[in-house]
Amino acid sequence: MRNFIIDIGSSFKVGDPCPTGYNDRIAWAQVHMDAGLKQERCGHCSLWFWPHELHPETRSFMASRIKHGPANVKVEYRVCLTCHEKGEK
């Protein structure tokens, strides 16, 4: 007699917090990708986050562009919730 283990998996929804198990993380990320979400990079720590893991406030600064002629460009970015709580600018 053989015993089988069937892993049905968890049902995740967009916006759920990231689970701890490896296989659950893969399923969780797949749900987000299937919903059409794309990860964005935090403007401070440079780590990648899903849109719901970033603070809604947009920050900006003026930068100089040298390629294709000099010009000033406004750069807008968002920071993750952790960097926002730390007060990083």
PDB file as gemmi writes it, atoms N, CA and C in Angstrom:
CRYST1    1.000    1.000    1.000  90.00  90.00  90.00 P 1                      
ATOM      1  N   MET A   1       0.851  -1.183   0.000  1.00  0.00           N  
ATOM      2  CA  MET A   1       0.000   0.000   0.000  1.00  0.00           C  
ATOM      3  C   MET A   1       0.892   1.239   0.000  1.00  0.00           C  
ATOM      4  N   ARG A   2       0.559   2.187  -0.846  1.00  0.00           N  
ATOM      5  CA  ARG A   2       1.336   3.415  -0.947  1.00  0.00           C  
ATOM      6  C   ARG A   2       0.555   4.574  -0.360  1.00  0.00           C  
ATOM      7  N   ASN A   3       1.298   5.464   0.307  1.00  0.00           N  
ATOM      8  CA  ASN A   3       0.687   6.675   0.844  1.00  0.00           C  
ATOM      9  C   ASN A   3       1.116   7.862  -0.009  1.00  0.00           C  
ATOM     10  N   PHE A   4       0.196   8.740  -0.299  1.00  0.00           N  
ATOM     11  CA  PHE A   4       0.489   9.933  -1.078  1.00  0.00           C  
ATOM     12  C   PHE A   4       0.132  11.158  -0.265  1.00  0.00           C  
ATOM     13  N   ILE A   5       0.925  12.172  -0.442  1.00  0.00           N  
ATOM     14  CA  ILE A   5       0.628  13.458   0.191  1.00  0.00           C  
ATOM     15  C   ILE A   5       0.271  14.428  -0.931  1.00  0.00           C  
ATOM     16  N   ILE A   6      -0.891  14.996  -0.836  1.00  0.00           N  
ATOM     17  CA  ILE A   6      -1.337  15.959  -1.841  1.00  0.00           C  
ATOM     18  C   ILE A   6      -1.356  17.329  -1.179  1.00  0.00           C  
ATOM     19  N   ASP A   7      -0.569  18.228  -1.749  1.00  0.00           N  
ATOM     20  CA  ASP A   7      -0.511  19.597  -1.236  1.00  0.00           C  
ATOM     21  C   ASP A   7      -1.457  20.444  -2.068  1.00  0.00           C  
ATOM     22  N   ILE A   8      -2.571  20.804  -1.482  1.00  0.00           N  
ATOM     23  CA  ILE A   8      -3.572  21.604  -2.189  1.00  0.00           C  
ATOM     24  C   ILE A   8      -3.115  23.052  -2.271  1.00  0.00           C  
ATOM     25  N   GLY A   9      -2.363  23.504  -1.310  1.00  0.00           N  
ATOM     26  CA  GLY A   9      -1.856  24.871  -1.319  1.00  0.00           C  
ATOM     27  C   GLY A   9      -2.851  25.831  -0.710  1.00  0.00           C  
ATOM     28  N   SER A  10      -2.371  27.019  -0.495  1.00  0.00           N  
ATOM     29  CA  SER A  10      -3.213  28.040   0.102  1.00  0.00           C  
ATOM     30  C   SER A  10      -3.793  28.919  -0.990  1.00  0.00           C  
ATOM     31  N   SER A  11      -4.912  29.528  -0.692  1.00  0.00           N  
ATOM     32  CA  SER A  11      -5.504  30.457  -1.655  1.00  0.00           C  
ATOM     33  C   SER A  11      -5.130  31.871  -1.218  1.00  0.00           C  
ATOM     34  N   PHE A  12      -4.372  32.551  -2.055  1.00  0.00           N  
ATOM     35  CA  PHE A  12      -3.926  33.904  -1.759  1.00  0.00           C  
ATOM     36  C   PHE A  12      -4.708  34.898  -2.584  1.00  0.00           C  
ATOM     37  N   LYS A  13      -4.815  36.103  -2.079  1.00  0.00           N  
ATOM     38  CA  LYS A  13      -5.455  37.200  -2.783  1.00  0.00           C  
ATOM     39  C   LYS A  13      -4.439  38.316  -2.942  1.00  0.00           C  
ATOM     40  N   VAL A  14      -4.655  39.164  -3.927  1.00  0.00           N  
ATOM     41  CA  VAL A  14      -3.770  40.301  -4.140  1.00  0.00           C  
ATOM     42  C   VAL A  14      -3.827  41.204  -2.918  1.00  0.00           C  
ATOM     43  N   GLY A  15      -2.668  41.563  -2.400  1.00  0.00           N  
ATOM     44  CA  GLY A  15      -2.604  42.424  -1.221  1.00  0.00           C  
ATOM     45  C   GLY A  15      -2.355  41.676   0.076  1.00  0.00           C  
ATOM     46  N   ASP A  16      -2.419  40.346   0.042  1.00  0.00           N  
ATOM     47  CA  ASP A  16      -2.109  39.568   1.240  1.00  0.00           C  
ATOM     48  C   ASP A  16      -0.635  39.735   1.591  1.00  0.00           C  
ATOM     49  N   PRO A  17      -0.275  39.696   2.877  1.00  0.00           N  
ATOM     50  CA  PRO A  17       1.146  39.777   3.230  1.00  0.00           C  
ATOM     51  C   PRO A  17       1.905  38.541   2.755  1.00  0.00           C  
ATOM     52  N   CYS A  18       3.195  38.702   2.560  1.00  0.00           N  
ATOM     53  CA  CYS A  18       4.033  37.618   2.056  1.00  0.00           C  
ATOM     54  C   CYS A  18       4.120  36.483   3.078  1.00  0.00           C  
ATOM     55  N   PRO A  19       3.864  35.242   2.660  1.00  0.00           N  
ATOM     56  CA  PRO A  19       3.979  34.104   3.586  1.00  0.00           C  
ATOM     57  C   PRO A  19       5.446  33.736   3.817  1.00  0.00           C  
ATOM     58  N   THR A  20       5.680  32.830   4.768  1.00  0.00           N  
ATOM     59  CA  THR A  20       7.046  32.475   5.126  1.00  0.00           C  
ATOM     60  C   THR A  20       7.579  31.262   4.369  1.00  0.00           C  
ATOM     61  N   GLY A  21       6.754  30.329   3.990  1.00  0.00           N  
ATOM     62  CA  GLY A  21       7.222  29.117   3.314  1.00  0.00           C  
ATOM     63  C   GLY A  21       7.608  29.376   1.864  1.00  0.00           C  
ATOM     64  N   TYR A  22       8.605  28.648   1.362  1.00  0.00           N  
ATOM     65  CA  TYR A  22       9.112  28.853   0.007  1.00  0.00           C  
ATOM     66  C   TYR A  22       8.031  28.612  -1.040  1.00  0.00           C  
ATOM     67  N   ASN A  23       7.364  27.464  -0.970  1.00  0.00           N  
ATOM     68  CA  ASN A  23       6.335  27.146  -1.955  1.00  0.00           C  
ATOM     69  C   ASN A  23       5.168  28.118  -1.875  1.00  0.00           C  
ATOM     70  N   ASP A  24       4.831  28.550  -0.664  1.00  0.00           N  
ATOM     71  CA  ASP A  24       3.753  29.521  -0.518  1.00  0.00           C  
ATOM     72  C   ASP A  24       4.140  30.862  -1.118  1.00  0.00           C  
ATOM     73  N   ARG A  25       5.415  31.244  -1.006  1.00  0.00           N  
ATOM     74  CA  ARG A  25       5.861  32.511  -1.606  1.00  0.00           C  
ATOM     75  C   ARG A  25       5.737  32.477  -3.117  1.00  0.00           C  
ATOM     76  N   ILE A  26       6.055  31.327  -3.710  1.00  0.00           N  
ATOM     77  CA  ILE A  26       5.951  31.188  -5.161  1.00  0.00           C  
ATOM     78  C   ILE A  26       4.488  31.344  -5.588  1.00  0.00           C  
ATOM     79  N   ALA A  27       3.581  30.679  -4.894  1.00  0.00           N  
ATOM     80  CA  ALA A  27       2.153  30.776  -5.223  1.00  0.00           C  
ATOM     81  C   ALA A  27       1.641  32.192  -4.994  1.00  0.00           C  
ATOM     82  N   TRP A  28       2.096  32.833  -3.912  1.00  0.00           N  
ATOM     83  CA  TRP A  28       1.685  34.201  -3.585  1.00  0.00           C  
ATOM     84  C   TRP A  28       2.143  35.170  -4.672  1.00  0.00           C  
ATOM     85  N   ALA A  29       3.389  35.035  -5.116  1.00  0.00           N  
ATOM     86  CA  ALA A  29       3.912  35.910  -6.166  1.00  0.00           C  
ATOM     87  C   ALA A  29       3.194  35.655  -7.491  1.00  0.00           C  
ATOM     88  N   GLN A  30       2.853  34.412  -7.767  1.00  0.00           N  
ATOM     89  CA  GLN A  30       2.152  34.086  -9.012  1.00  0.00           C  
ATOM     90  C   GLN A  30       0.779  34.745  -9.053  1.00  0.00           C  
ATOM     91  N   VAL A  31       0.094  34.806  -7.917  1.00  0.00           N  
ATOM     92  CA  VAL A  31      -1.206  35.473  -7.848  1.00  0.00           C  
ATOM     93  C   VAL A  31      -1.048  36.951  -8.204  1.00  0.00           C  
ATOM     94  N   HIS A  32       0.009  37.579  -7.702  1.00  0.00           N  
ATOM     95  CA  HIS A  32       0.244  38.995  -7.990  1.00  0.00           C  
ATOM     96  C   HIS A  32       0.585  39.217  -9.464  1.00  0.00           C  
ATOM     97  N   MET A  33       1.391  38.329 -10.035  1.00  0.00           N  
ATOM     98  CA  MET A  33       1.748  38.466 -11.446  1.00  0.00           C  
ATOM     99  C   MET A  33       0.547  38.224 -12.350  1.00  0.00           C  
ATOM    100  N   ASP A  34      -0.294  37.254 -11.985  1.00  0.00           N  
ATOM    101  CA  ASP A  34      -1.495  36.978 -12.769  1.00  0.00           C  
ATOM    102  C   ASP A  34      -2.472  38.146 -12.730  1.00  0.00           C  
ATOM    103  N   ALA A  35      -2.435  38.936 -11.658  1.00  0.00           N  
ATOM    104  CA  ALA A  35      -3.310  40.099 -11.538  1.00  0.00           C  
ATOM    105  C   ALA A  35      -2.772  41.295 -12.327  1.00  0.00           C  
ATOM    106  N   GLY A  36      -1.578  41.148 -12.922  1.00  0.00           N  
ATOM    107  CA  GLY A  36      -1.004  42.209 -13.734  1.00  0.00           C  
ATOM    108  C   GLY A  36      -0.156  43.202 -12.966  1.00  0.00           C  
ATOM    109  N   LEU A  37       0.162  42.900 -11.706  1.00  0.00           N  
ATOM    110  CA  LEU A  37       0.988  43.807 -10.921  1.00  0.00           C  
ATOM    111  C   LEU A  37       2.459  43.624 -11.273  1.00  0.00           C  
ATOM    112  N   LYS A  38       3.207  44.709 -11.192  1.00  0.00           N  
ATOM    113  CA  LYS A  38       4.648  44.649 -11.431  1.00  0.00           C  
ATOM    114  C   LYS A  38       5.355  45.246 -10.231  1.00  0.00           C  
ATOM    115  N   GLN A  39       6.502  44.688  -9.916  1.00  0.00           N  
ATOM    116  CA  GLN A  39       7.272  45.187  -8.788  1.00  0.00           C  
ATOM    117  C   GLN A  39       7.955  46.498  -9.147  1.00  0.00           C  
ATOM    118  N   GLU A  40       8.124  47.344  -8.120  1.00  0.00           N  
ATOM    119  CA  GLU A  40       8.831  48.610  -8.275  1.00  0.00           C  
ATOM    120  C   GLU A  40       9.981  48.634  -7.280  1.00  0.00           C  
ATOM    121  N   ARG A  41      11.011  49.364  -7.630  1.00  0.00           N  
ATOM    122  CA  ARG A  41      12.179  49.467  -6.767  1.00  0.00           C  
ATOM    123  C   ARG A  41      11.998  50.620  -5.793  1.00  0.00           C  
ATOM    124  N   CYS A  42      12.330  50.387  -4.521  1.00  0.00           N  
ATOM    125  CA  CYS A  42      12.289  51.436  -3.505  1.00  0.00           C  
ATOM    126  C   CYS A  42      13.349  52.480  -3.858  1.00  0.00           C  
ATOM    127  N   GLY A  43      12.983  53.755  -3.783  1.00  0.00           N  
ATOM    128  CA  GLY A  43      13.901  54.822  -4.129  1.00  0.00           C  
ATOM    129  C   GLY A  43      15.016  55.024  -3.127  1.00  0.00           C  
ATOM    130  N   HIS A  44      14.922  54.386  -1.953  1.00  0.00           N  
ATOM    131  CA  HIS A  44      15.975  54.551  -0.953  1.00  0.00           C  
ATOM    132  C   HIS A  44      16.843  53.292  -0.805  1.00  0.00           C  
ATOM    133  N   CYS A  45      16.218  52.162  -0.490  1.00  0.00           N  
ATOM    134  CA  CYS A  45      17.009  50.940  -0.231  1.00  0.00           C  
ATOM    135  C   CYS A  45      17.237  50.106  -1.490  1.00  0.00           C  
ATOM    136  N   SER A  46      16.590  50.445  -2.592  1.00  0.00           N  
ATOM    137  CA  SER A  46      16.742  49.785  -3.898  1.00  0.00           C  
ATOM    138  C   SER A  46      16.259  48.336  -3.932  1.00  0.00           C  
ATOM    139  N   LEU A  47      15.481  47.910  -2.961  1.00  0.00           N  
ATOM    140  CA  LEU A  47      14.893  46.574  -2.995  1.00  0.00           C  
ATOM    141  C   LEU A  47      13.595  46.623  -3.798  1.00  0.00           C  
ATOM    142  N   TRP A  48      13.183  45.465  -4.308  1.00  0.00           N  
ATOM    143  CA  TRP A  48      11.974  45.392  -5.129  1.00  0.00           C  
ATOM    144  C   TRP A  48      10.765  45.070  -4.257  1.00  0.00           C  
ATOM    145  N   PHE A  49       9.645  45.762  -4.514  1.00  0.00           N  
ATOM    146  CA  PHE A  49       8.412  45.572  -3.749  1.00  0.00           C  
ATOM    147  C   PHE A  49       7.214  45.602  -4.679  1.00  0.00           C  
ATOM    148  N   TRP A  50       6.132  44.955  -4.242  1.00  0.00           N  
ATOM    149  CA  TRP A  50       4.863  45.049  -4.950  1.00  0.00           C  
ATOM    150  C   TRP A  50       4.256  46.412  -4.624  1.00  0.00           C  
ATOM    151  N   PRO A  51       3.379  46.938  -5.473  1.00  0.00           N  
ATOM    152  CA  PRO A  51       2.829  48.283  -5.261  1.00  0.00           C  
ATOM    153  C   PRO A  51       2.171  48.487  -3.896  1.00  0.00           C  
ATOM    154  N   HIS A  52       1.519  47.465  -3.358  1.00  0.00           N  
ATOM    155  CA  HIS A  52       0.857  47.628  -2.062  1.00  0.00           C  
ATOM    156  C   HIS A  52       1.853  47.627  -0.900  1.00  0.00           C  
ATOM    157  N   GLU A  53       3.122  47.300  -1.161  1.00  0.00           N  
ATOM    158  CA  GLU A  53       4.155  47.327  -0.125  1.00  0.00           C  
ATOM    159  C   GLU A  53       4.921  48.649  -0.113  1.00  0.00           C  
ATOM    160  N   LEU A  54       4.564  49.568  -1.016  1.00  0.00           N  
ATOM    161  CA  LEU A  54       5.204  50.879  -1.085  1.00  0.00           C  
ATOM    162  C   LEU A  54       4.279  51.939  -0.501  1.00  0.00           C  
ATOM    163  N   HIS A  55       4.872  52.985   0.047  1.00  0.00           N  
ATOM    164  CA  HIS A  55       4.081  54.084   0.589  1.00  0.00           C  
ATOM    165  C   HIS A  55       3.463  54.850  -0.584  1.00  0.00           C  
ATOM    166  N   PRO A  56       2.204  55.276  -0.456  1.00  0.00           N  
ATOM    167  CA  PRO A  56       1.540  55.938  -1.586  1.00  0.00           C  
ATOM    168  C   PRO A  56       2.127  57.308  -1.952  1.00  0.00           C  
ATOM    169  N   GLU A  57       2.859  57.924  -1.039  1.00  0.00           N  
ATOM    170  CA  GLU A  57       3.431  59.243  -1.298  1.00  0.00           C  
ATOM    171  C   GLU A  57       4.558  59.142  -2.333  1.00  0.00           C  
ATOM    172  N   THR A  58       4.540  60.029  -3.311  1.00  0.00           N  
ATOM    173  CA  THR A  58       5.595  60.084  -4.321  1.00  0.00           C  
ATOM    174  C   THR A  58       6.568  61.190  -3.961  1.00  0.00           C  
ATOM    175  N   ARG A  59       7.850  60.886  -3.987  1.00  0.00           N  
ATOM    176  CA  ARG A  59       8.893  61.872  -3.710  1.00  0.00           C  
ATOM    177  C   ARG A  59       9.572  62.233  -5.029  1.00  0.00           C  
ATOM    178  N   SER A  60      10.214  63.381  -5.067  1.00  0.00           N  
ATOM    179  CA  SER A  60      10.854  63.783  -6.307  1.00  0.00           C  
ATOM    180  C   SER A  60      12.085  64.645  -6.036  1.00  0.00           C  
ATOM    181  N   PHE A  61      12.948  64.743  -7.043  1.00  0.00           N  
ATOM    182  CA  PHE A  61      14.101  65.633  -6.994  1.00  0.00           C  
ATOM    183  C   PHE A  61      14.463  66.001  -8.433  1.00  0.00           C  
ATOM    184  N   MET A  62      15.211  67.067  -8.587  1.00  0.00           N  
ATOM    185  CA  MET A  62      15.651  67.514  -9.906  1.00  0.00           C  
ATOM    186  C   MET A  62      17.048  66.943 -10.177  1.00  0.00           C  
ATOM    187  N   ALA A  63      17.227  66.372 -11.351  1.00  0.00           N  
ATOM    188  CA  ALA A  63      18.513  65.798 -11.735  1.00  0.00           C  
ATOM    189  C   ALA A  63      18.947  66.389 -13.073  1.00  0.00           C  
ATOM    190  N   SER A  64      20.236  66.418 -13.285  1.00  0.00           N  
ATOM    191  CA  SER A  64      20.766  66.909 -14.547  1.00  0.00           C  
ATOM    192  C   SER A  64      20.958  65.753 -15.508  1.00  0.00           C  
ATOM    193  N   ARG A  65      20.483  65.939 -16.716  1.00  0.00           N  
ATOM    194  CA  ARG A  65      20.656  64.925 -17.752  1.00  0.00           C  
ATOM    195  C   ARG A  65      21.759  65.404 -18.680  1.00  0.00           C  
ATOM    196  N   ILE A  66      22.733  64.568 -18.951  1.00  0.00           N  
ATOM    197  CA  ILE A  66      23.852  64.952 -19.802  1.00  0.00           C  
ATOM    198  C   ILE A  66      23.702  64.334 -21.192  1.00  0.00           C  
ATOM    199  N   LYS A  67      23.242  63.104 -21.259  1.00  0.00           N  
ATOM    200  CA  LYS A  67      23.092  62.418 -22.537  1.00  0.00           C  
ATOM    201  C   LYS A  67      22.006  63.105 -23.365  1.00  0.00           C  
ATOM    202  N   HIS A  68      22.214  63.236 -24.656  1.00  0.00           N  
ATOM    203  CA  HIS A  68      21.276  63.879 -25.580  1.00  0.00           C  
ATOM    204  C   HIS A  68      21.058  65.351 -25.260  1.00  0.00           C  
ATOM    205  N   GLY A  69      22.076  66.004 -24.781  1.00  0.00           N  
ATOM    206  CA  GLY A  69      21.976  67.433 -24.492  1.00  0.00           C  
ATOM    207  C   GLY A  69      21.640  67.685 -23.045  1.00  0.00           C  
ATOM    208  N   PRO A  70      22.228  68.727 -22.458  1.00  0.00           N  
ATOM    209  CA  PRO A  70      21.978  69.002 -21.039  1.00  0.00           C  
ATOM    210  C   PRO A  70      20.548  69.479 -20.795  1.00  0.00           C  
ATOM    211  N   ALA A  71      19.972  68.987 -19.726  1.00  0.00           N  
ATOM    212  CA  ALA A  71      18.614  69.393 -19.338  1.00  0.00           C  
ATOM    213  C   ALA A  71      18.383  68.969 -17.892  1.00  0.00           C  
ATOM    214  N   ASN A  72      17.472  69.652 -17.232  1.00  0.00           N  
ATOM    215  CA  ASN A  72      17.065  69.259 -15.887  1.00  0.00           C  
ATOM    216  C   ASN A  72      15.829  68.373 -15.999  1.00  0.00           C  
ATOM    217  N   VAL A  73      15.842  67.286 -15.274  1.00  0.00           N  
ATOM    218  CA  VAL A  73      14.760  66.313 -15.327  1.00  0.00           C  
ATOM    219  C   VAL A  73      14.228  66.091 -13.923  1.00  0.00           C  
ATOM    220  N   LYS A  74      12.899  66.042 -13.784  1.00  0.00           N  
ATOM    221  CA  LYS A  74      12.284  65.750 -12.496  1.00  0.00           C  
ATOM    222  C   LYS A  74      12.159  64.232 -12.360  1.00  0.00           C  
ATOM    223  N   VAL A  75      12.769  63.678 -11.318  1.00  0.00           N  
ATOM    224  CA  VAL A  75      12.739  62.238 -11.067  1.00  0.00           C  
ATOM    225  C   VAL A  75      11.784  61.978  -9.909  1.00  0.00           C  
ATOM    226  N   GLU A  76      10.786  61.138 -10.147  1.00  0.00           N  
ATOM    227  CA  GLU A  76       9.815  60.784  -9.106  1.00  0.00           C  
ATOM    228  C   GLU A  76      10.019  59.328  -8.701  1.00  0.00           C  
ATOM    229  N   TYR A  77       9.873  59.063  -7.416  1.00  0.00           N  
ATOM    230  CA  TYR A  77      10.060  57.704  -6.916  1.00  0.00           C  
ATOM    231  C   TYR A  77       9.211  57.503  -5.666  1.00  0.00           C  
ATOM    232  N   ARG A  78       9.011  56.240  -5.315  1.00  0.00           N  
ATOM    233  CA  ARG A  78       8.298  55.881  -4.088  1.00  0.00           C  
ATOM    234  C   ARG A  78       9.245  55.088  -3.215  1.00  0.00           C  
ATOM    235  N   VAL A  79       8.993  55.095  -1.914  1.00  0.00           N  
ATOM    236  CA  VAL A  79       9.814  54.324  -0.979  1.00  0.00           C  
ATOM    237  C   VAL A  79       8.951  53.252  -0.317  1.00  0.00           C  
ATOM    238  N   CYS A  80       9.615  52.196   0.164  1.00  0.00           N  
ATOM    239  CA  CYS A  80       8.904  51.115   0.841  1.00  0.00           C  
ATOM    240  C   CYS A  80       8.415  51.609   2.203  1.00  0.00           C  
ATOM    241  N   LEU A  81       7.526  50.850   2.782  1.00  0.00           N  
ATOM    242  CA  LEU A  81       6.952  51.235   4.077  1.00  0.00           C  
ATOM    243  C   LEU A  81       8.005  51.277   5.175  1.00  0.00           C  
ATOM    244  N   THR A  82       8.991  50.385   5.119  1.00  0.00           N  
ATOM    245  CA  THR A  82      10.053  50.356   6.117  1.00  0.00           C  
ATOM    246  C   THR A  82      10.882  51.633   6.063  1.00  0.00           C  
ATOM    247  N   CYS A  83      11.302  52.030   4.868  1.00  0.00           N  
ATOM    248  CA  CYS A  83      12.109  53.263   4.737  1.00  0.00           C  
ATOM    249  C   CYS A  83      11.279  54.483   5.112  1.00  0.00           C  
ATOM    250  N   HIS A  84       9.996  54.462   4.797  1.00  0.00           N  
ATOM    251  CA  HIS A  84       9.141  55.608   5.152  1.00  0.00           C  
ATOM    252  C   HIS A  84       9.008  55.736   6.672  1.00  0.00           C  
ATOM    253  N   GLU A  85       8.863  54.600   7.366  1.00  0.00           N  
ATOM    254  CA  GLU A  85       8.756  54.631   8.827  1.00  0.00           C  
ATOM    255  C   GLU A  85      10.052  55.117   9.472  1.00  0.00           C  
ATOM    256  N   LYS A  86      11.204  54.797   8.858  1.00  0.00           N  
ATOM    257  CA  LYS A  86      12.488  55.240   9.388  1.00  0.00           C  
ATOM    258  C   LYS A  86      12.712  56.734   9.124  1.00  0.00           C  
ATOM    259  N   GLY A  87      11.911  57.294   8.228  1.00  0.00           N  
ATOM    260  CA  GLY A  87      12.063  58.709   7.909  1.00  0.00           C  
ATOM    261  C   GLY A  87      13.165  58.972   6.919  1.00  0.00           C  
ATOM    262  N   GLU A  88      13.509  57.973   6.098  1.00  0.00           N  
ATOM    263  CA  GLU A  88      14.566  58.137   5.102  1.00  0.00           C  
ATOM    264  C   GLU A  88      14.103  59.099   4.010  1.00  0.00           C  
ATOM    265  N   LYS A  89      15.020  59.933   3.547  1.00  0.00           N  
ATOM    266  CA  LYS A  89      14.670  60.883   2.481  1.00  0.00           C  
ATOM    267  C   LYS A  89      15.504  60.640   1.274  1.00  0.00           C  
TER     268      LYS A  89                                                      
END                                                                             
